[in-house]
Amino acid sequence: MNRVLLPLAKSVFVALLAVSSIAHAAEGNKAVKADPAKGETLYTSGDAARNIAACVSCHGAAGNSTIALNPRLAGQHEAYIHKQLVNFKGPERNNPIMTPIAKALTEDEMKNIAAYLDKQASKAGAAKNKETVELGKKIYRAGIAEKGVPACAACHSPSGAGIPNQFARLASQHQEYTAAQLINFRSGARKNSDPMTTISRRLSDEEIQAVADYIAGLK
């Protein structure tokens, strides 16, 4: 080969190798798409060999929990469920039941379960306390200006549907569960949302119970 062309050929060859390496690296770094079918299997059956309990035993068929202190997960945003499972692995949401389960799950398994629940239909709930429903409605829709409490609807939407990848779906959630989480945010027991910690510290027990009850009736 011509002595002038030889260095050029070598440079081209090295450049092609670099491009090929980058392409292979990009291919390897592609996120694996979540598999709802695998998520359903793990949700309904667990994994006895790895001591992972079936989610359905606490959170109900298709995520529609019938136990007041266990959240309804049907229709909850995929990204939100994944984030909570990640947080259960750390100090943000230390929980004697969920923390060991979350720690046993792989990243793909957490995403698969989240994808499955996101596709499930949530059953309607209902407010129970007629005496506080107007207070709950006021807090949810307009906030409490004098206490610096913003309207819940601003982030979680007027219907409680939330905003995917940003804010949780709240509609039809159990009153008891919502109230417990607001109290946990207020006390610092739950540490995975600075805005919710600030807001909950401005709410009285009565206000927490009222807005939690109103949320249960949203559709």
C-alpha positions as CSV (number, residue, x, y, z in Angstrom):
1,M,0.0,0.0,0.0
2,N,1.2,3.5,-0.7
3,R,3.1,5.0,2.2
4,V,1.0,8.1,2.2
5,L,-2.3,6.1,2.2
6,L,-1.1,3.6,4.9
7,P,-1.4,6.0,7.9
8,L,-4.8,7.2,6.6
9,A,-6.0,3.6,6.3
10,K,-4.9,2.9,9.8
11,S,-6.8,6.0,11.1
12,V,-9.9,4.9,9.3
13,F,-9.7,1.4,10.7
14,V,-9.2,2.8,14.3
15,A,-12.2,5.1,13.8
16,L,-14.4,2.3,12.6
17,L,-13.4,0.2,15.6
18,A,-14.3,3.1,17.9
19,V,-17.7,3.6,16.2
20,S,-18.4,-0.2,16.5
21,S,-17.5,-0.2,20.2
22,I,-19.8,2.7,20.9
23,A,-22.6,1.0,19.0
24,H,-22.2,-2.2,20.9
25,A,-22.1,-0.3,24.2
26,A,-25.3,1.6,23.3
27,E,-27.0,-1.7,22.4
28,G,-25.9,-3.2,25.8
29,N,-27.2,-0.1,27.7
30,K,-30.6,-0.2,26.2
31,A,-33.2,-0.4,28.9
32,V,-35.1,-3.7,29.0
33,K,-38.8,-3.0,28.4
34,A,-41.0,-3.9,31.4
35,D,-43.0,-7.1,31.1
36,P,-46.5,-6.9,32.7
37,A,-47.1,-10.6,32.3
38,K,-44.0,-11.5,34.3
39,G,-45.1,-8.8,36.8
40,E,-48.5,-10.5,37.1
41,T,-46.9,-13.8,37.8
42,L,-44.8,-12.4,40.6
43,Y,-47.7,-10.3,42.0
44,T,-50.1,-13.3,42.2
45,S,-47.7,-16.1,43.1
46,G,-44.5,-14.6,44.6
47,D,-41.3,-16.6,44.6
48,A,-41.2,-19.2,47.4
49,A,-37.6,-20.2,46.5
50,R,-36.5,-16.6,47.2
51,N,-38.9,-16.0,50.1
52,I,-40.8,-13.4,48.2
53,A,-44.5,-13.3,49.3
54,A,-47.3,-12.9,46.7
55,C,-48.3,-9.2,46.6
56,V,-51.9,-10.3,46.1
57,S,-52.2,-11.5,49.7
58,C,-52.0,-8.0,51.0
59,H,-52.9,-5.8,48.1
60,G,-55.8,-7.8,46.7
61,A,-56.6,-9.2,43.3
62,A,-55.4,-6.9,40.5
63,G,-54.2,-4.4,43.1
64,N,-57.6,-3.7,44.6
65,S,-56.8,-4.1,48.3
66,T,-59.7,-4.9,50.6
67,I,-57.6,-4.2,53.7
68,A,-57.9,-0.6,54.8
69,L,-54.3,-0.1,55.8
70,N,-52.9,-1.7,52.7
71,P,-53.0,0.6,49.7
72,R,-55.0,0.0,46.6
73,L,-52.4,-0.2,43.8
74,A,-54.6,-0.9,40.8
75,G,-54.1,1.9,38.2
76,Q,-51.3,3.5,40.1
77,H,-48.6,5.0,37.8
78,E,-45.9,2.7,36.8
79,A,-43.1,5.1,37.6
80,Y,-44.6,5.9,41.0
81,I,-44.8,2.2,42.1
82,H,-41.2,1.6,40.9
83,K,-40.0,4.6,42.9
84,Q,-41.7,3.4,46.1
85,L,-40.2,-0.1,45.7
86,V,-36.8,1.5,45.3
87,N,-37.4,3.7,48.4
88,F,-38.4,0.7,50.4
89,K,-34.9,-0.7,49.9
90,G,-33.4,2.3,51.7
91,P,-34.1,4.6,54.7
92,E,-36.8,6.7,52.9
93,R,-39.6,4.1,53.5
94,N,-38.3,1.6,56.1
95,N,-41.1,-0.9,56.6
96,P,-41.0,-4.2,58.4
97,I,-43.0,-6.0,55.7
98,M,-42.2,-4.1,52.5
99,T,-38.5,-3.5,53.0
100,P,-37.5,-7.2,53.0
101,I,-39.7,-7.9,50.0
102,A,-38.3,-4.9,48.0
103,K,-34.7,-5.9,48.8
104,A,-35.3,-9.3,47.4
105,L,-36.6,-7.9,44.0
106,T,-34.4,-7.2,41.1
107,E,-34.6,-3.9,39.1
108,D,-36.4,-5.7,36.3
109,E,-38.9,-7.4,38.7
110,M,-39.8,-4.1,40.3
111,K,-40.4,-2.6,36.8
112,N,-42.5,-5.6,35.8
113,I,-44.7,-5.5,38.8
114,A,-45.2,-1.7,38.4
115,A,-46.1,-2.2,34.7
116,Y,-48.7,-4.8,35.6
117,L,-50.4,-2.7,38.3
118,D,-50.4,0.4,36.1
119,K,-52.7,-1.5,33.6
120,Q,-55.2,-2.7,36.2
121,A,-58.6,-1.0,36.7
122,S,-59.2,0.5,40.1
123,K,-62.5,-0.2,41.9
124,A,-64.4,2.8,43.1
125,G,-64.3,3.9,46.7
126,A,-66.5,6.2,48.7
127,A,-66.3,8.9,51.4
128,K,-67.7,7.7,54.7
129,N,-68.0,10.8,56.9
130,K,-70.7,13.2,55.8
131,E,-69.8,15.7,58.5
132,T,-66.3,16.4,57.1
133,V,-66.7,15.9,53.4
134,E,-67.0,19.6,52.7
135,L,-63.8,20.3,54.7
136,G,-62.0,17.6,52.8
137,K,-63.3,18.9,49.5
138,K,-62.1,22.5,50.3
139,I,-58.6,21.3,51.2
140,Y,-58.3,19.1,48.2
141,R,-59.6,21.6,45.7
142,A,-58.5,24.9,47.2
143,G,-56.0,24.2,49.9
144,I,-55.8,26.3,53.1
145,A,-54.4,29.6,52.2
146,E,-53.9,30.9,55.7
147,K,-51.7,27.9,56.6
148,G,-49.8,27.8,53.3
149,V,-51.4,24.5,52.3
150,P,-51.7,24.2,48.5
151,A,-54.6,22.5,46.8
152,C,-54.0,18.7,46.5
153,A,-55.7,18.9,43.0
154,A,-52.8,21.1,41.7
155,C,-50.5,18.1,41.7
156,H,-52.8,15.1,41.9
157,S,-55.5,16.5,39.5
158,P,-59.1,17.4,40.3
159,S,-60.2,13.7,39.8
160,G,-57.3,12.3,41.8
161,A,-55.8,10.7,38.7
162,G,-52.4,12.2,39.4
163,I,-49.8,12.9,36.7
164,P,-47.7,10.0,35.3
165,N,-44.0,10.1,36.2
166,Q,-44.7,13.0,38.6
167,F,-47.5,12.6,41.1
168,A,-49.4,9.6,42.5
169,R,-52.9,8.6,41.6
170,L,-55.0,9.1,44.8
171,A,-58.6,8.4,43.7
172,S,-60.4,5.7,45.6
173,Q,-57.5,5.1,48.0
174,H,-58.5,3.8,51.4
175,Q,-59.1,6.6,53.9
176,E,-57.1,4.8,56.6
177,Y,-54.1,4.4,54.3
178,T,-54.0,8.0,53.0
179,A,-54.4,9.3,56.6
180,A,-51.6,7.1,57.8
181,Q,-49.2,8.2,55.1
182,L,-49.9,11.9,55.8
183,I,-49.2,11.3,59.4
184,N,-46.0,9.4,58.5
185,F,-44.9,12.3,56.3
186,R,-45.7,14.7,59.2
187,S,-43.7,12.7,61.8
188,G,-40.8,12.1,59.5
189,A,-41.3,8.3,59.5
190,R,-41.7,8.5,55.7
191,K,-39.0,10.6,54.1
192,N,-39.4,10.3,50.3
193,S,-41.2,13.5,49.4
194,D,-40.0,16.9,50.8
195,P,-43.2,18.7,49.5
196,M,-45.5,16.2,51.2
197,T,-43.5,16.5,54.5
198,T,-43.9,20.3,54.4
199,I,-47.6,20.2,53.6
200,S,-48.5,17.5,56.1
201,R,-46.8,19.4,58.9
202,R,-49.3,22.2,58.3
203,L,-52.4,19.9,58.6
204,S,-54.2,19.1,61.8
205,D,-55.4,15.6,62.6
206,E,-59.0,16.7,61.7
207,E,-57.8,18.1,58.3
208,I,-55.9,15.0,57.5
209,Q,-58.8,12.7,58.2
210,A,-61.2,15.0,56.2
211,V,-59.1,15.2,53.1
212,A,-58.3,11.4,53.2
213,D,-62.0,10.6,53.4
214,Y,-62.8,12.9,50.5
215,I,-60.0,11.4,48.4
216,A,-61.5,7.9,48.8
217,G,-64.6,9.1,46.9
218,L,-62.8,10.5,43.9
219,K,-63.2,8.7,40.6
